[in-house]
């Protein structure tokens, strides 16, 4: 009888202790999974703002630009099937990075011909360069774009001379223009503003296909307490998301056509250099900036 009682109380105490452990562990885990509240003097609130704004804009793209991205990748896949290059032109300042992000990069398609004329990137830019009339036409000729090709023109504000001229001249030369830009940004800039093309046109009105990046006027999105100016731009995040999405969908559509896509591998992994060498040999002289690799 004593042994039975001992066993009964032993089991009862064990069950109670296990229940307490599970309950307190669950509470601890629940607390761990919750976002940590910022202390009164913490600056973390601006990081949360940027995270939320990034998610909001990417969700706008997901919700509203699917049809345009589908159309664009249909064109890109068909153009590659025909043996053509896809041209990419980030027309000034940080917009150049969107073209750089998908050029000769691990996981990106090979037949991309970026236009990197001098004076437009942040590294060598002057604000006057992207406002030069006639510069875009010379760049298009220099990079040997051809009638029937597809060109991706990327500019978040979509108003300066190089941007507008590149779209107009590309269409005059018989190219199909895919524009990546923000209509909200361009529509918010008054006609006659110094940075505008003399025509006062917007890139979002010139593309055969327009993918809206939904970047707000001014680009910066974060409000810092007790400071008058917004900080932290969002356009590069939006542009690169769109660019990488275009790459992935184009590859998928090529595969569904029965075409094996040509894709760069990382040169830092085994077999990467060998994989890439055959593409360099095939496209050297066609893709201008492969000459520097």
C-alpha positions as CSV (number, residue, x, y, z in Angstrom):
1,X,0.0,0.0,0.0
2,X,2.8,2.4,0.9
3,X,4.6,1.6,-2.3
4,X,1.4,2.3,-4.3
5,X,1.0,5.7,-2.6
6,X,4.6,6.5,-3.2
7,X,4.3,5.7,-6.9
8,X,1.0,7.7,-7.1
9,X,2.5,10.9,-5.5
10,X,5.7,10.5,-7.5
11,X,3.8,10.5,-10.8
12,X,1.5,13.4,-9.6
13,X,4.5,15.6,-8.7
14,X,6.3,14.7,-12.0
15,X,3.2,15.7,-14.0
16,X,2.9,19.0,-12.1
17,X,6.5,19.8,-12.6
18,X,6.3,19.0,-16.3
19,X,3.2,21.2,-16.7
20,X,4.9,24.1,-15.0
21,X,8.0,23.7,-17.2
22,X,6.0,23.5,-20.4
23,X,3.9,26.5,-19.4
24,X,6.8,28.7,-18.5
25,X,8.7,27.6,-21.6
26,X,5.8,28.5,-23.8
27,X,5.6,31.9,-22.1
28,X,9.3,32.4,-22.6
29,X,9.1,31.3,-26.2
30,X,6.1,33.6,-26.9
31,X,8.0,36.5,-25.4
32,X,11.0,35.7,-27.5
33,X,9.0,35.7,-30.7
34,X,7.4,39.0,-30.1
35,X,9.2,42.1,-31.5
36,X,11.2,43.8,-28.8
37,X,9.8,47.1,-27.9
38,X,12.2,50.0,-28.3
39,X,13.1,51.8,-25.2
40,X,12.1,55.5,-24.9
41,X,15.5,56.7,-26.1
42,X,16.1,54.0,-28.8
43,X,16.4,54.9,-32.4
44,X,15.2,51.5,-33.5
45,X,11.8,52.9,-34.5
46,X,13.3,54.2,-37.8
47,X,14.4,50.7,-38.7
48,X,10.9,49.4,-38.1
49,X,9.6,52.3,-40.3
50,X,12.0,51.4,-43.1
51,X,11.0,47.7,-42.9
52,X,7.3,48.5,-43.0
53,X,7.7,50.9,-45.9
54,X,9.8,48.3,-47.8
55,X,7.1,45.7,-47.3
56,X,4.3,48.2,-48.2
57,X,6.0,49.1,-51.6
58,X,6.9,45.6,-52.5
59,X,3.3,44.5,-51.8
60,X,2.1,47.3,-54.0
61,X,4.3,45.9,-56.8
62,X,3.0,42.4,-56.1
63,X,-0.6,43.4,-56.1
64,X,-0.7,45.9,-59.0
65,X,2.2,45.0,-61.4
66,X,1.7,41.3,-62.1
67,X,0.1,41.8,-65.5
68,X,2.9,44.2,-66.6
69,X,5.7,42.0,-65.4
70,X,4.0,39.0,-67.1
71,X,3.9,41.0,-70.4
72,X,7.5,42.2,-70.0
73,X,8.9,38.7,-69.4
74,X,6.9,37.3,-72.4
75,X,8.7,39.8,-74.5
76,X,12.1,39.2,-72.9
77,X,11.8,35.4,-73.3
78,X,10.6,35.6,-76.9
79,X,13.5,38.0,-77.7
80,X,16.1,35.7,-76.2
81,X,14.5,32.8,-78.1
82,X,15.1,34.8,-81.3
83,X,18.8,35.1,-80.4
84,X,18.6,38.8,-79.4
85,X,20.1,40.7,-76.5
86,X,18.0,42.4,-73.9
87,X,19.3,46.0,-73.4
88,X,19.2,47.6,-69.9
89,X,19.6,51.3,-69.3
90,X,19.6,52.8,-65.8
91,X,19.5,56.4,-66.9
92,X,21.3,58.3,-64.2
93,X,22.4,58.4,-60.6
94,X,21.5,55.4,-58.4
95,X,19.2,54.0,-61.1
96,X,22.3,52.6,-62.7
97,X,22.5,50.2,-59.8
98,X,19.4,48.4,-61.0
99,X,21.1,47.5,-64.3
100,X,24.3,46.6,-62.5
101,X,22.4,44.3,-60.1
102,X,21.4,41.9,-62.9
103,X,24.4,42.1,-65.2
104,X,26.9,39.3,-65.1
105,X,25.6,38.3,-61.7
106,X,25.2,34.8,-60.3
107,X,21.8,33.5,-61.2
108,X,21.1,36.1,-63.9
109,X,20.6,35.5,-67.6
110,X,23.6,36.0,-69.9
111,X,22.2,37.8,-72.9
112,X,21.8,41.2,-71.2
113,X,23.5,44.2,-72.6
114,X,23.7,47.0,-70.1
115,X,24.3,50.6,-71.2
116,X,26.9,52.2,-68.9
117,X,27.9,55.4,-70.7
118,X,30.3,57.6,-68.7
119,X,29.0,60.4,-66.5
120,X,25.8,58.8,-65.4
121,X,26.7,56.5,-62.5
122,X,27.2,57.8,-59.0
123,X,30.9,57.0,-59.3
124,X,31.5,59.5,-62.1
125,X,28.2,61.4,-62.3
126,X,27.5,65.1,-62.6
127,X,23.9,66.2,-62.4
128,X,24.2,68.0,-65.7
129,X,25.1,64.7,-67.5
130,X,21.6,63.2,-67.2
131,X,20.2,66.6,-68.4
132,X,22.2,66.5,-71.6
133,X,20.1,66.6,-74.8
134,X,21.5,64.2,-77.5
135,X,23.5,62.1,-75.1
136,X,21.0,59.2,-74.9
137,X,20.9,58.8,-78.7
138,X,24.7,58.6,-78.9
139,X,24.7,56.0,-76.1
140,X,22.1,53.8,-77.9
141,X,24.1,53.9,-81.1
142,X,27.4,53.2,-79.3
143,X,25.9,50.1,-77.6
144,X,24.6,48.8,-80.9
145,X,20.9,48.4,-80.1
146,X,19.0,46.9,-83.0
147,X,15.6,47.3,-84.5
148,X,13.3,44.7,-83.0
149,X,15.2,44.5,-79.7
150,X,13.8,45.0,-76.2
151,X,15.2,47.7,-74.0
152,X,14.6,48.0,-70.3
153,X,14.8,51.7,-69.2
154,X,14.9,52.2,-65.4
155,X,14.5,55.6,-63.7
156,X,12.5,56.1,-60.6
157,X,11.6,59.8,-61.2
158,X,11.3,59.3,-65.0
159,X,11.7,62.9,-66.1
160,X,15.3,63.9,-67.0
161,X,16.6,64.4,-70.5
162,X,18.6,61.1,-70.8
163,X,15.6,59.1,-69.6
164,X,13.0,60.7,-71.9
165,X,15.3,60.8,-74.9
166,X,16.3,57.2,-74.4
167,X,12.7,56.1,-74.5
168,X,11.8,58.3,-77.5
169,X,14.9,57.4,-79.5
170,X,14.6,53.7,-78.7
171,X,11.0,53.7,-80.1
172,X,12.2,55.7,-83.2
173,X,14.8,53.0,-83.8
174,X,12.2,50.3,-83.6
175,X,12.9,48.9,-80.1
176,X,10.2,47.8,-77.6
177,X,10.5,49.9,-74.4
178,X,9.9,48.3,-71.0
179,X,9.9,51.2,-68.5
180,X,10.5,50.8,-64.8
181,X,9.5,54.0,-63.1
182,X,7.3,55.6,-60.5
183,X,4.3,57.5,-61.9
184,X,3.6,59.0,-58.4
185,X,7.1,60.5,-58.4
186,X,7.1,61.9,-61.9
187,X,3.5,63.2,-61.7
188,X,4.5,65.1,-58.5
189,X,7.3,67.1,-60.2
190,X,5.9,70.3,-61.8
191,X,6.2,70.9,-65.5
192,X,9.0,73.3,-66.3
193,X,11.2,72.0,-63.4
194,X,14.9,72.4,-64.3
195,X,15.6,68.7,-64.1
196,X,12.8,67.9,-66.6
197,X,13.2,67.1,-70.3
198,X,12.0,70.2,-72.4
199,X,9.0,68.2,-73.5
200,X,7.9,67.8,-69.9
201,X,7.0,64.1,-70.7
202,X,7.2,61.3,-68.2
203,X,8.7,57.9,-68.7
204,X,5.5,56.3,-67.5
205,X,3.8,57.7,-70.6
206,X,6.4,56.5,-73.1
207,X,6.9,52.8,-72.3
208,X,5.3,50.1,-74.4
209,X,5.0,48.3,-71.1
210,X,5.3,50.2,-67.9
211,X,6.1,48.6,-64.6
212,X,5.4,51.0,-61.8
213,X,7.8,50.9,-58.8
214,X,5.4,52.9,-56.6
215,X,8.2,54.9,-55.2
216,X,6.9,58.1,-53.5
217,X,7.8,61.6,-54.5
218,X,11.2,62.4,-53.2
219,X,12.3,58.7,-52.7
220,X,13.1,59.1,-49.0
221,X,10.5,57.4,-46.7
222,X,11.5,57.7,-43.1
223,X,10.3,60.4,-40.7
224,X,12.8,61.0,-37.9
225,X,11.5,62.6,-34.7
226,X,12.2,66.3,-34.5
227,X,13.7,66.5,-37.9
228,X,12.1,68.3,-40.8
229,X,13.4,66.1,-43.8
230,X,12.6,62.5,-44.6
231,X,15.6,60.1,-44.9
232,X,16.4,56.7,-46.4
233,X,15.5,56.2,-50.0
234,X,13.5,53.2,-51.2
235,X,13.9,53.2,-55.0
236,X,16.9,50.9,-55.2
237,X,15.0,48.3,-53.2
238,X,12.0,48.5,-55.5
239,X,14.0,48.6,-58.7
240,X,16.1,45.6,-57.8
241,X,13.1,43.6,-56.7
242,X,11.5,44.2,-60.1
243,X,14.7,43.5,-61.9
244,X,15.4,40.2,-60.2
245,X,11.7,39.2,-60.6
246,X,12.0,39.9,-64.4
247,X,15.0,37.6,-64.5
248,X,13.4,34.7,-62.6
249,X,10.2,34.8,-64.7
250,X,12.1,35.0,-68.0
251,X,14.1,31.9,-67.1
252,X,10.9,30.1,-66.1
253,X,9.3,31.0,-69.4
254,X,12.3,29.9,-71.4
255,X,12.3,26.6,-69.7
256,X,8.6,26.2,-70.5
257,X,9.4,26.9,-74.1
258,X,11.9,24.0,-74.1
259,X,14.9,26.4,-74.2
260,X,17.8,25.9,-71.8
261,X,18.5,29.4,-70.4
262,X,22.1,30.7,-70.3
263,X,22.7,31.7,-66.7
264,X,25.8,33.0,-65.0
265,X,27.2,31.0,-62.0
266,X,29.1,32.5,-59.1
267,X,32.8,32.5,-60.0
268,X,33.5,31.8,-56.4
269,X,32.1,28.3,-56.4
270,X,33.5,25.1,-57.9
271,X,32.8,25.0,-61.7
272,X,31.6,28.6,-61.8
273,X,34.5,29.9,-63.8
274,X,34.2,27.1,-66.3
275,X,30.5,27.6,-66.7
276,X,31.0,31.3,-67.3
277,X,33.9,31.0,-69.7
278,X,31.8,29.6,-72.5
279,X,29.5,32.5,-72.3
280,X,32.3,35.1,-72.3
281,X,33.7,33.5,-75.5
282,X,30.2,33.5,-77.1
283,X,29.2,37.0,-76.3
284,X,32.5,38.9,-76.3
285,X,32.1,41.7,-78.8
286,X,28.3,41.6,-78.6
287,X,27.8,42.5,-74.9
288,X,30.0,45.6,-74.7
289,X,31.1,45.4,-71.0
290,X,32.1,41.8,-71.2
291,X,35.4,43.2,-72.5
292,X,36.2,44.2,-69.0
293,X,36.0,40.7,-67.5
